[in-house]
Amino acid sequence: MTQAQQIWEKVLEMLKKHLTSTTINTFFDGTKGVDITGSSIVVSVRSVVAKEAIATHYIDLIEECLLQLFSVPISCILLTGEEELNQYRASKNGDNGLWTTNEFTFATFVVGPSNRFAHAAAVAVSNSPAAAYNPLFIYGGSGLGKTHLLYAIANKIKQEKPSQKIIYKRGEDFTNELISAIRAGKNVEFREKYRGADLFLIDDTQFIAGKDSTQEEFFHTFNALYEAGKQIVLTADRPPKEMSRLEDRLKSRFEWGLLCDIQPPDLETRIAIIRNKATAIGLDISDDAVMHMAEHITANVRQIEGVVKKLQAYKHLLNAKIDVSTVSKAIKDIFQENPGLIPTPEIIIEETEKFYGISHGEIIGGSRNRAITQARHIAVYLARQLTKLSLPDIGEKFKRHHSTIMHSIDLIESQRKEDSQLDAEINDLIENINNHH
């Protein structure tokens, strides 16, 4: 038993003195201590519903118990779902970015017409690294299984060749780590880490486009690994030729090996995915309910997974029958919780800051620096284009009068028509906003 779990069990014993058995069974059953740091304990919760209830009604009591145990304030971080846990574990592992999971394997990947080619290529790479297709470049929309295939390759190679050094990184994290290395004067260590990989997996490659230092470093890392006969696998939301801000020399290298796309799954594949996800968590769903779900969720696998987990919560917490009406409610809830198609102004601002390498204070503040002002104009323009907010509402988000907001919108509209490079930049930024997670 881990230290985190031991501590969490003590907390549960203390909670039982204050809460009814019904409350404990309803919301705390299945919770586990995942990690303990100097100032917080990380706890996994089995469902979104339970997580929300604990966060709303019981988090103060939990932290009081932790204070009694440690005599210092300890916060409680609640995580739910494999994706949140995986992201946390990945962030904790600074060496290779990989988390340990049996969820993302070739055995659990549902193959259909929309992904068969990418799946076959990934299997070939895992069987013969650097011999079959190098690099392998998989592209497609968010939530279609690209990351699953990356991890399936890593899991198989790790199992068969445990001595292999495997590094997984998201494009954005690669950039951030490079910036930190430059500031700390650790460029050599950074290069040695990545150029010493046997298998280099880079997810969301589109995030390195337009970042000169990152592209320069990535170019040399790519060359070093390729010339050393090491396997490189990349994913992105579009093919290299459509990344307008990606350097031509990188586009060329990304196309050296094999390009394969993943499309949204067809009806039969969606049905198979639903059954696969439900079986994995022991959930029985009627044929009519499966068909209803498959007909109404067409965009990606992540949405399917979200609905299945929501149904599991309904069954365990509300003892609900999993039929068509329950599925309809779960679908509605998922889309309310994850609007997806309508990004918030906060997401637009965050992605604009990342895209142009500026801080939140700069984009909201009063700086008249030309680059910062232009980025601010673009963020305002996109807030108008991508949301349903009024001009005064947008002005409130950016701390500006609505007449200033209108000026920004008109300016970018005019510039976009005349400047193809700016138009391409804005299209790339919109893609990043739509794929925000």
Protein Blocks (a to p, Z undefined) as FASTA:
>chain_A
ZZklmmmmmmmmmmmmmpcfklmmmmmgoiacfbdcfkbccdddfbfklmmmmmmmmmmm
mmmmmmmmnopacdddddedjklmmmmmmmmmmmnopacdfklcfklpccdfklmmmmmm
mmmmmmmghklpccddddddehilpmmmmmmmmmmmmmmmmmbccddddfklmmmmmmmm
mmnopmmmmmmmmmmpfbdcdehkllmgoplklmmmmmmmmmmmmmnopacddddfbdfk
lmmkbcfklmmmmmmmccdddddddfklmmmmmmmmmmmnopacdfklmmmmmmmmmkbm
mlmmmmmmmmmmmmmmnopacdfklmmmmmmmmmmmmnolaccfklmmmmmmmmnopafk
lmmmmcfbfklmmmmmmmmmmmmmmmccdfklmmmmnopafklmmmmmmmmmmmmmmmmk
lmmmmmmmmmmmmmgZZ
